[in-house]
Amino acid sequence: MRNIDDLIEDGGEISVGAEDGNSCVAVATDAHNVIAMLVRREGETLSALLRRLDRAISKFFDDGNVIDEVYGAD
């Protein structure tokens, strides 16, 4: 999960937990912005969720697009 590693190495962080009524959300932030907020899908393993988060971080690094599955902006 190279993109998660790069994000953390650059001072960003990720968290996994309950958020706004969802039992499991993975969130990635850099020093200034939310990069991605992904809701864990039914039957999705934690490692699969983290792989999706890694891809969402890559998308942000590539084109600045934020993926927000919690509040609907993607």
C-alpha positions, 0 to 999 in steps of 0.5 A: 500500500505504497500510497498510504505509506507515502501519505504518512511519510509526508505527514498525513494520516489515516484512520478507521472507525465509526463516522456519521452513522456508518459503523466503519469508515476509512479516512485519509487526510494530508496536512490540510485536506481530507483526501478520501472517506470510504464506507466499508461495504457489506462483506468487505474485509478490512484489508480490501477497504485499505486497498481501496483507500490506497487507490483513492489516495493515488487518485488524489495524488494524480488528479486532485479528486477527493472521494467522499462516500460519507457525505456524497461528494466524489 
